[in-house]
Each structure stands twice: as structure tokens, then as C-alpha cells.
């Protein structure tokens, strides 16, 4: 594992800083951070699979939705306690992840992306048609049990999730597994040629991705207290996740966290000045410029800044 | 940091604090800032607030309005409500949200307990939530008749006009693939068919992005039905104009949100004749009472962009905000939600036309049973489902656009100012 002391110091600083944040910022800002945290979880989930292996998924809402709908239905319709419904939701999502994995055995590149998109569209149609008495049909469900009340509690829950999932995935990607997954993204044939079982490795990436998506989706719906197919199985939702991961820095785990915070805060801070759709033009413009001039993302910008500071202090 | 910078920061801080001190009663708008319906609610609220401020505000305070756009997106709806509650710390929320967006922010309203008035959402499931949990839902009011009430009266139109007058026995439903489309399709198949004795021959669902309706109209025609029931809330002008241009030889009625606005004729390029739609009141083509007419006049003098005439929810917002603020005045503010809710329940504004009750902005009592549907509608805007509509206005009217670009109400007969007619290319 290529872990340096300053990596751990930065993680510690991040966790300690986030822990004391509610003492320093308004509740409105905390609400924004909560959404940023959940977007970061979804972006990490996408990054573990697509950022590493190069299998670009447009169907991540399929996985997030599976987790969200499973726990929502279990708690709302069958009074199952969340202690059971959330693990069940994660399991169901991992089964869904294995379904998503099947096309990866045969296709890759843009074909794989399109197949995953079809999964999302299929899910969108299914929840509206199959047992709308359970799923709430096109309108979705409201009044789903929430786990926390108030901005501070919601913040600590989402922070706990992003800290544990983010750190856990970052550690895991520092192992040989992470290196092998990155290698698949560079040249899958070469990895296979070196004697590694790429099918098993890819399955591991899909399972990990599904685990994070399922857990994030389940907690997300218990934060929102409502769920609607139009909110989850939506192309804009996919793009937000992908843009967060790429803008922050794909294949880095930390990058998607940066990207999610950047996107969420940009949109929310523009709200008082541009309450209408105009803020999305600015958001799109900034994302485009950033991506054009720094395709490796914000993570790389920060790395360069740190190197520059180090260089200055040495000289 | 230099002394100058510290002084400047302190001065800016004081200025901000002073600004917020004036904004004692804060009303938050939640809805789409890019749709005619969202803008109708926003503008209705703006006009009501300006009128109240011109009279000195309420409880000695000035009323200010802040906006949070939902873009008709469900998750944005939650963020927008949180923004209004936590960042703007509003006292009251006026909503022009569509159904699933309202459902998304409802858990936040329950959590924050901020008095909230919905002017567009008509989902009866929300009224059911008021029935089930009146304490948690105490801050919630909806001053449009719920969809169940809309559908109930529409069934009468089906029976009185489509069946008895036009002699039609069967229908084909042409519904967009949205939450609203699914819900209304269910209501039509469950109620229109058995009550009005009209057989549903086929249900055709289409994607909201559909640009070519010719194959769908052909399928509808092939079903052998006597008329088309369309359900369209998104890009309604597309299906309407193609219906006219293709001269589809079947009458088409139903729900067409585009046809509820005065811009419909312009949006369809003059190809909207013959289209009819149910609409909450006051609709386009609706005869106005003097108060509503004055509101429209003032609206048109103030706003020069579309919608040139506010949709029904603009009227709802205009009167609803005034009533909410009057209730706050009675309850000593918005702080005591139960007291405000009780005061809001008592709000009652009757508008007359030629000595007859024409519109009423009031709410159903908690235990009051509506005689036709035999159920309660607490915190729902009052409506009347039976002629002669002497306790409130009907829950909806059916309006029809004529081929000369005029529009009028065709049902209920007590509110009608024109007759339901077939387009010239449709044979009886």
C-alpha cells in the first residue's frame, strides 16, 4: 500500500474539520453539505467502477434507485425496521450490481454505457407499472421514515457515511485490487495476459460500486423522506454524478468528493443571485471550462498547488 | 488584517443585520420560475404582498418575498424548501409546485412546521395526509380543488355532454407518461366508464418528448372509439396543433394544460380550434366577477411577459396570500402554527357576480362531509359538485377553444358562456 503519513494527516484533518463544522456554519449551509455528501457518495460509487475500470456506467441511478426503493417499500409498506431494511436494500442493490455486470462480460466502451442507460430506463418504467401500490407509481412515495430531524443530525449522519465510505474505498483502492482495477481501465487484455482473472476483478468492482450506491441510496431516501421515479431515474441525475466524479478527478476517490462539493455549493450559492434556471448556464460553463483546461480535475489542481507550495518552502 | 478591513467588515455586517431587521415577515415562493403556472403563483403572491405593504403591512411589519426555483425537479424541490426554511428563514411558503415536487418537500414542511399554501398541486393523497395526521399537517393548506373533486365533476360532463348530448359510447385515452397522466388515466377508467357508461376502448401512453403524433392518432382512430380523451401537461401545444393540422376525424377532449393559458392560441400557431380541456377555476374564457376582473387588469398593467393572463393558481396565490397574512394577523404571527392554522381555516372570501355567488376562497372544515363524494377534505379549498353551485364554485369547468381563436366555458351549464361544438372537420 502506497500510503504516506501526510495522506493520513489530511484524512484526519478532513474528518476533524468536518466534525466541528456545525459550530462554524449556518444550518442552511449544513443542508447544502448534506446534499454534497450524498452526491459525493454516488460519485465515489461511480468512480470505483467507471473511473477505475473504464466501464462507463450511465445506469448508476438504477443501483441507487434499487437501494432507495427497497428500503422505502420495506419500511413504508411493511413496517420493517430500518435496521433490517437498509442492509436488505444493500443486498438487493448488490444483486442488481451483478445484473449490471453481465453485459460487461460481452461489451465495453460506448456499448456498455448504452446498455447501462437501458437499465435505468427499464427501472424508470418498471416502478411505475409493476405494483404501483407498493412503489407509489409515477408520483412516488412521501412520508417515508426519516432517520434524523434537523440539519445538524442529518449532517452528522451524512458525514459519518461519506467519511467511512470515502476513507474505506480510498484505502481499498490503495491495495493491489485498486491497482489491478486501474490497470483494467488502461489495458484489460494486458491484465488478462499477466495471469489475473479480469472477470473476478470486474465483478469485485461492480459489487463494491453497488454496495456504495445501495448504502448511499438507502440513507438518501431516509434523509429525503420521499422518493419519486422522476427524481432518481433521470438522465440529469446521471450527468450530475458523472460530472462530479470527472470534475473532481476520476479514479482518485477523493476527487469525486471535491467535485460533489464544488457542484453543489456552486449551484446553491448562485441561488440568491440567480434564482431561476440561469444558474445552470453558469454551472455548465464553469464545468466546461474546468474540464477543458484541467481534464484531470480539481484533485489534480490541488495536487499541483500543494507541490508548488512544497517547492516554494524548500527554496 | 488591517484596521480598515476590519472596520469595513463590521460596517457591512451591520448593514446586513439592519436589512434583515426590516424583513420581519418573510414569504417564500417555491415553484418553477420558468413555467407559466409557476410564474402565475409568483406574480399573484407579489401583487398581494404589494397591496398589503401599501396598507402598512401586517402586525406593523413589512412583508417581503423571496424565491426558490424548483425547475419542476423533485430533488430541487427539497433543496428549495430547505433553502427557504434554513437560509431565508421564511415565515410562510406559497407554492406553485406540481404534484410530485410538492410530495417531495412535504416531509420538510412537516419537519419545519412552516405554514404553507399550495396553489397548483391538486393531489388528493395530500389531503388524505391531513385527514390521517392533522397535527403534523396543520401548517398545510391547498386552495385548489383536489383532483378527486375535479374528476368527479368531469364525470358529470362525460354523462351530460359527451354521452347524453353527443351520443358517444366509447373513448380512447391518449395519455402522456407522467405522474399526472397515470393518475388521471386511472380516474377516467375507474369512474368515467362505469358512471357515464362510456367504454374505454384503448389506452395509448406516449412519451412527453413525442414530436410526431400521427401514428398515435391513427392508432386512436383504429380503436373504433367515438372520441379521444387526451391527458397532456407537457408540451401540450404539440399534440393540439398536430390534431388540428392532421384534421383527426375524432373529437378530442380531456386535460390539456397548454389550453388552460391565454397563450395557447399563439403557442399552437393558431391551430388549437376544437380543443377542449377541464380546468380549475377561474379558467381562460371564464366570466370574471368584478374583483377578479380588477386583479387581471392590475396584473396586465404590471407584467408584460407571459402569462399575459394569470392561470387559476395566480388567482389562488393572490387571494391565498392575503388570507394567510390575515390569519397571521389574527393569530399574532406565523409562530404559533396551530393558532395560525385555526385562523386560516376560518378564512372565507366570497366573490359575487350579478348578485350570485361566483367564486369562494374558503376551506372545508375538519369534520365536514362533502355530500357527493361522502368524504372530508380538511384544509382543501372549498368547491361545490352539484348545481346550482350555491355554496362555492364548481371544482372545475370545461373550456373549449373555437376555430376563430375565441375560448369559452362549455360546462357546467350554470357557468357556460358557449356551447360544446365539434371541430368543422369532424362529422357527427
Interface residues (C-beta under 8 A of the other chain):
Chain A: X26 X27 X28 X29 X30 X31 X35 X128 X132 X137 X138 X139 X140 X141 X142 X143 X144 X146 X149 X150 X151 X224 X225 X226 X228 X230 X231 X236 X237 X268 X271 X272 X275 X276 X277 X280
Chain B: X33 X34 X67 X68 X69 X71 X73 X74 X75 X78 X79 X82 X83 X86 X87 X88 X99 X100 X103 X104 X105 X106 X107 X108 X110 X111 X123 X125 X129 X177 X178 X179 X180 X181 X182 X183
